[in-house]
Amino acid sequence: MATGTTGAGALRHIPLLPFGRIVEADGARITDIPTEKLLRWTEESRVLVLRGFPLLEKQEFADYCRTWGEVLKWDAGEVIDLIVEENPKNYLFASGDVPFHWDGAFVEADPRFFFFQCLDATPQAGGETVFSDTTAAYRDADPETRRRWAGISITYTTDKVTHYGGEVTENMVAQHPGTGVPVLRFAEPLDPAKYKNPVYATVHGIDPSEVEDFLTTTAELLHRPEYCYVHAWERGDIVIADNFALVHGRNAFRGPTTRHLQRVEVI
Ligand SMILES: [Fe+2]
């Protein structure tokens, strides 16, 4: 455990497993830490959990994120409120699980980071955010698997029912814009029988007879515990995540929740 000081007091660094880091503050504000430092910690840890920092007002939150880069503007604004709804149009606002994806797949610019602040949480009710480290999955893959992945691209299609939608084709293997290491861009298709707004995946570069098995084995690989950090939300958490190194999803809720997250995407 390392400690450091800001103008407002000591910070405690607590490593998470298998990756990620908690930085605890005692009275410091997020703006007391230089952005370059937080950016370096985020790239090193891939998920940075800030605890004990006061939350920001909605506009202040967007303005803070702007110190990291351009903030993605949705129709609903720069800050998306994620609150579980009873009759949602989109699965993101429902209480079931959210399969792995990266954020912003259906917008023109790929967000580098996403920021959450947790205004309310019901810790016993489930709904943990699960982050999977695709850089580790790539690192551990054998040469033949890597060669196969390098030849694959996937077209994802979904209808726009809330703040995103459309069609996008991505290579399975991409390069991290900050660290240069290979990353996997993989989103789990969403079955129309189970999810409010399905996402369809068309896989290019392998024999059609192998597609089903490819989708299943890739999802299983990324769900392995050694690649996943599971974040149980506490009120007051600020979480910064690397949207290129990781894919993420959410466990289903196990009961009623008052959870309220606000999210901003930085390009
Ligand atoms: Fe997401």
Residues whose N, C-alpha, C, O or C-beta is under 5 A from the ligand:
A	BS01	LIG	D103
